[in-house]
Each structure stands twice: as C-alpha cells, then as structure tokens.
Amino acid sequence: LAGQVLVEVRSDRPGAALAALAGVPELTQVELFGVGVHARALPGVTPDEALALVARTLGRAGIPCSPPELRAPTLEDVFLHLVGREEPTR
C-alpha cells in the first residue's frame, strides 16, 4: 500500500457517493468506510489529481460531501488488502 493515493470523503449519502465513484476509471477499491467512502487512485494518478477527481465527480452528481482528504491506510485497509489477494497458483 506504500505510495498509493487513498482519498476519503464523507457524505450524508455514502451509498450514492460510492456508486458515483465506483464508475470512475482512475479509481479502484472504492469502499464504504463508516459514513464515508475510501477510494484508491490507480498508479500514476497524483494526490492532487485524485482529490480533484473525487470532488468533481461528486459535485457533478449532485452528492453533498465534505472536501475530499488524503488518508494514510488504516489497519482495516491493510487487512482488507491482504485478505483480498488471491492465493498464488501452485
């Protein structure tokens, strides 16, 4: 997870925010996280680009939200990343 850009945004409509952000090709692993949404940017997307992309996407969709913020991965993020990996083929 080192070097990956993780963006968090909070909204009164987290399900709608999740749906809107899940359709953005530059974002991956878009997941509900409490009353907010966490989204990882694909490699090559800068932190500033990721923040602007999230704000623009939710603004265009008319979904009220807090300003997006960069976050360090939480222990839960690390756990989900590790258990979400496929087992190597033997």
KEMARFI-324756 format. One line per 8 residues: number of its first residue (from 0); for each residue x, y, z of N, C-alpha, C, O. Coordinates in Angstrom, 2 decimals. Layout:
<nodes>
NUM	X,Y,Z,X,Y,Z,X,Y,Z,X,Y,Z ~ ...;
</nodes>
This chain:
<nodes>
0	0.81,-1.21,0.00,0.00,0.00,0.00,0.84,1.26,0.00,0.33,2.36,-0.21 ~ 2.13,1.10,0.24,3.01,2.28,0.26,3.01,2.94,-1.11,3.09,2.27,-2.14 ~ 2.92,4.25,-1.10,2.95,5.00,-2.33,1.61,5.13,-3.03,1.50,5.87,-4.01 ~ 0.60,4.44,-2.56,-0.73,4.55,-3.17,-1.45,5.76,-2.60,-1.26,6.12,-1.44 ~ -2.27,6.37,-3.42,-3.05,7.52,-3.01,-4.42,7.02,-2.53,-5.15,6.38,-3.28 ~ -4.74,7.32,-1.28,-6.02,6.94,-0.69,-6.78,8.22,-0.35,-6.28,9.08,0.38 ~ -7.99,8.33,-0.88,-8.83,9.51,-0.66,-10.04,9.10,0.17,-10.64,8.05,-0.06 ~ -10.38,9.94,1.14,-11.59,9.73,1.95,-12.50,10.92,1.76,-12.06,12.07,1.73;
8	-13.79,10.63,1.62,-14.79,11.69,1.55,-15.99,11.23,2.38,-16.36,10.06,2.36 ~ -16.58,12.17,3.10,-17.75,11.87,3.93,-18.98,12.51,3.31,-18.91,13.60,2.75 ~ -20.11,11.82,3.43,-21.34,12.30,2.83,-22.53,11.80,3.62,-22.48,10.74,4.26 ~ -23.61,12.57,3.58,-24.88,12.10,4.16,-25.48,11.00,3.29,-26.41,10.32,3.71 ~ -24.94,10.84,2.10,-25.41,9.82,1.16,-24.24,8.95,0.71,-23.86,8.96,-0.46 ~ -23.66,8.19,1.65,-22.47,7.42,1.30,-22.71,6.38,0.20,-21.82,6.11,-0.60 ~ -23.90,5.81,0.16,-24.20,4.83,-0.90,-24.18,5.47,-2.28,-23.67,4.88,-3.24 ~ -24.73,6.66,-2.38,-24.71,7.38,-3.65,-23.30,7.80,-4.02,-22.91,7.74,-5.19;
16	-22.52,8.22,-3.02,-21.13,8.59,-3.27,-20.34,7.38,-3.75,-19.55,7.48,-4.69 ~ -20.56,6.24,-3.12,-19.90,5.00,-3.53,-20.23,4.67,-4.98,-19.34,4.35,-5.76 ~ -21.50,4.73,-5.34,-21.92,4.40,-6.70,-21.30,5.34,-7.72,-20.85,4.90,-8.78 ~ -21.26,6.62,-7.40,-20.69,7.60,-8.34,-19.19,7.37,-8.52,-18.69,7.39,-9.65 ~ -18.48,7.15,-7.43,-17.03,6.98,-7.51,-16.62,5.63,-8.09,-15.55,5.51,-8.68 ~ -17.47,4.62,-7.91,-17.16,3.29,-8.45,-17.09,3.30,-9.97,-16.47,2.43,-10.57 ~ -17.73,4.28,-10.60,-17.72,4.36,-12.05,-16.57,5.16,-12.63,-16.51,5.37,-13.84 ~ -15.65,5.62,-11.79,-14.53,6.44,-12.25,-13.35,5.52,-12.57,-12.85,4.83,-11.68;
24	-12.91,5.49,-13.84,-11.86,4.53,-14.21,-10.52,4.75,-13.51,-9.75,3.80,-13.36 ~ -10.22,5.96,-13.07,-8.94,6.23,-12.41,-8.92,5.82,-10.94,-7.88,5.91,-10.28 ~ -10.07,5.37,-10.43,-10.16,4.96,-9.02,-10.39,3.47,-8.93,-11.04,2.86,-9.79 ~ -9.85,2.88,-7.89,-10.03,1.46,-7.65,-10.31,1.24,-6.17,-10.08,2.14,-5.35 ~ -10.78,0.08,-5.82,-11.08,-0.26,-4.42,-11.89,0.85,-3.76,-11.51,1.38,-2.71 ~ -13.00,1.19,-4.37,-13.91,2.19,-3.80,-14.81,1.44,-2.82,-15.54,0.53,-3.21 ~ -14.75,1.83,-1.53,-15.45,1.08,-0.49,-16.07,2.02,0.54,-15.54,3.09,0.82 ~ -17.20,1.58,1.10,-17.79,2.31,2.23,-16.87,2.19,3.42,-16.29,1.13,3.66;
32	-16.74,3.27,4.16,-15.92,3.28,5.36,-16.64,4.18,6.36,-16.45,5.40,6.35 ~ -17.46,3.59,7.21,-18.28,4.37,8.15,-19.29,5.20,7.37,-20.05,4.67,6.56 ~ -19.31,6.52,7.62,-20.23,7.41,6.90,-19.54,8.02,5.68,-20.01,9.01,5.12 ~ -18.45,7.43,5.30,-17.72,7.96,4.16,-17.36,6.88,3.18,-17.80,5.73,3.27 ~ -16.52,7.29,2.24,-16.06,6.38,1.19,-14.54,6.53,1.08,-14.01,7.64,1.10 ~ -13.86,5.41,0.96,-12.43,5.39,0.67,-12.27,4.94,-0.78,-12.95,4.02,-1.24 ~ -11.37,5.61,-1.49,-11.07,5.22,-2.87,-9.57,5.34,-3.09,-8.95,6.32,-2.68 ~ -9.00,4.34,-3.75,-7.59,4.37,-4.11,-7.48,4.81,-5.56,-8.26,4.39,-6.42;
40	-6.49,5.64,-5.82,-6.21,6.06,-7.19,-5.27,5.04,-7.83,-4.42,4.44,-7.17 ~ -5.44,4.86,-9.11,-4.55,3.97,-9.85,-3.14,4.56,-9.87,-2.98,5.77,-9.74 ~ -2.14,3.72,-10.04,-0.77,4.24,-10.15,-0.68,5.27,-11.27,-1.26,5.11,-12.34 ~ 0.05,6.33,-11.00,0.20,7.40,-11.97,-0.71,8.59,-11.73,-0.47,9.68,-12.26 ~ -1.76,8.39,-10.91,-2.65,9.50,-10.56,-2.05,10.18,-9.32,-1.83,9.53,-8.30 ~ -1.80,11.48,-9.43,-1.19,12.21,-8.32,-2.21,12.47,-7.23,-3.42,12.39,-7.47 ~ -1.75,12.77,-6.01,-2.69,13.10,-4.94,-3.62,14.27,-5.31,-4.82,14.20,-5.05 ~ -3.08,15.32,-5.90,-3.92,16.46,-6.28,-4.95,16.07,-7.33,-6.09,16.52,-7.27;
48	-4.56,15.25,-8.29,-5.50,14.79,-9.32,-6.61,13.95,-8.69,-7.77,14.09,-9.06 ~ -6.24,13.08,-7.76,-7.24,12.21,-7.12,-8.24,13.04,-6.31,-9.44,12.79,-6.38 ~ -7.76,14.02,-5.56,-8.66,14.87,-4.78,-9.62,15.63,-5.70,-10.82,15.68,-5.44 ~ -9.09,16.20,-6.77,-9.93,16.95,-7.71,-10.94,16.03,-8.40,-12.09,16.42,-8.62 ~ -10.52,14.84,-8.75,-11.39,13.88,-9.42,-12.57,13.49,-8.54,-13.71,13.44,-9.01 ~ -12.31,13.22,-7.27,-13.38,12.86,-6.34,-14.35,14.03,-6.16,-15.56,13.85,-6.24 ~ -13.81,15.22,-5.91,-14.67,16.40,-5.71,-15.50,16.69,-6.95,-16.70,16.96,-6.85 ~ -14.88,16.64,-8.12,-15.59,16.93,-9.37,-16.68,15.88,-9.65,-17.80,16.23,-10.04;
56	-16.37,14.62,-9.44,-17.34,13.55,-9.69,-18.57,13.69,-8.81,-19.70,13.61,-9.29 ~ -18.34,13.91,-7.51,-19.48,14.02,-6.59,-20.24,15.32,-6.82,-21.47,15.35,-6.69 ~ -19.53,16.40,-7.15,-20.19,17.67,-7.45,-21.10,17.56,-8.65,-22.24,18.03,-8.63 ~ -20.61,16.93,-9.72,-21.42,16.75,-10.94,-22.62,15.87,-10.69,-23.67,16.04,-11.31 ~ -22.48,14.91,-9.77,-23.59,14.01,-9.45,-24.57,14.64,-8.46,-25.62,14.06,-8.17 ~ -24.24,15.83,-7.95,-25.12,16.50,-7.00,-25.15,15.85,-5.63,-26.14,15.95,-4.91 ~ -24.07,15.19,-5.27,-23.99,14.50,-3.98,-23.22,15.38,-3.00,-22.03,15.63,-3.19 ~ -23.90,15.86,-1.94,-23.21,16.71,-0.97,-22.17,15.90,-0.20,-22.40,14.75,0.17;
64	-21.01,16.52,0.02,-19.95,15.81,0.72,-18.98,16.81,1.34,-18.98,17.99,1.01 ~ -18.18,16.29,2.25,-17.08,17.08,2.82,-16.00,17.19,1.76,-15.99,16.42,0.80 ~ -15.08,18.13,1.92,-13.96,18.17,0.98,-13.17,16.86,1.08,-12.88,16.40,2.18 ~ -12.82,16.27,-0.05,-12.04,15.03,-0.01,-10.69,15.27,0.67,-10.11,16.35,0.55 ~ -10.21,14.25,1.37,-8.93,14.35,2.08,-8.08,13.13,1.77,-8.59,12.04,1.54 ~ -6.78,13.34,1.78,-5.86,12.21,1.66,-5.75,11.52,3.00,-5.76,12.17,4.04 ~ -5.66,10.21,2.98,-5.56,9.42,4.21,-4.44,8.41,4.09,-4.17,7.88,3.01 ~ -3.82,8.15,5.20,-2.89,7.02,5.27,-3.74,5.77,5.44,-4.80,5.84,6.07;
72	-3.33,4.65,4.90,-4.11,3.43,5.07,-4.27,3.09,6.55,-3.32,3.18,7.33 ~ -5.48,2.69,6.93,-5.76,2.25,8.30,-5.40,0.77,8.42,-5.12,0.11,7.42 ~ -5.42,0.27,9.63,-5.20,-1.17,9.82,-6.26,-1.98,9.08,-5.96,-3.04,8.53 ~ -7.48,-1.47,9.06,-8.54,-2.17,8.32,-8.24,-2.20,6.83,-8.44,-3.22,6.17 ~ -7.75,-1.08,6.28,-7.37,-1.04,4.87,-6.30,-2.09,4.57,-6.39,-2.81,3.58 ~ -5.29,-2.16,5.43,-4.21,-3.12,5.23,-4.75,-4.54,5.30,-4.41,-5.38,4.47 ~ -5.59,-4.82,6.28,-6.18,-6.16,6.43,-6.98,-6.54,5.19,-6.82,-7.63,4.65 ~ -7.85,-5.62,4.73,-8.67,-5.92,3.56,-7.81,-6.12,2.31,-8.11,-6.96,1.46;
80	-6.75,-5.36,2.22,-5.84,-5.51,1.09,-5.18,-6.90,1.12,-5.07,-7.57,0.09 ~ -4.76,-7.32,2.31,-4.08,-8.61,2.43,-5.01,-9.78,2.21,-4.65,-10.73,1.51 ~ -6.19,-9.76,2.78,-7.10,-10.89,2.64,-7.79,-10.89,1.29,-8.33,-11.92,0.86 ~ -7.78,-9.77,0.62,-8.41,-9.69,-0.69,-7.55,-10.25,-1.81,-8.02,-10.46,-2.92 ~ -6.27,-10.49,-1.50,-5.37,-11.02,-2.53,-5.68,-12.47,-2.81,-6.05,-13.24,-1.91 ~ -5.53,-12.83,-4.05,-5.72,-14.23,-4.42,-4.50,-15.03,-3.99,-3.38,-14.51,-3.92 ~ -4.73,-16.29,-3.70,-3.62,-17.18,-3.37,-2.79,-17.42,-4.62,-3.34,-17.55,-5.71 ~ -1.48,-17.49,-4.48,-0.66,-17.77,-5.67,-0.97,-19.16,-6.22,-1.28,-20.09,-5.48;
88	-0.89,-19.27,-7.51,-1.12,-20.55,-8.18,0.10,-21.45,-7.95,1.24,-21.01,-8.08 ~ -0.15,-22.71,-7.63,0.96,-23.64,-7.38,1.05,-24.66,-8.47,1.93,-25.52,-8.44;
</nodes>
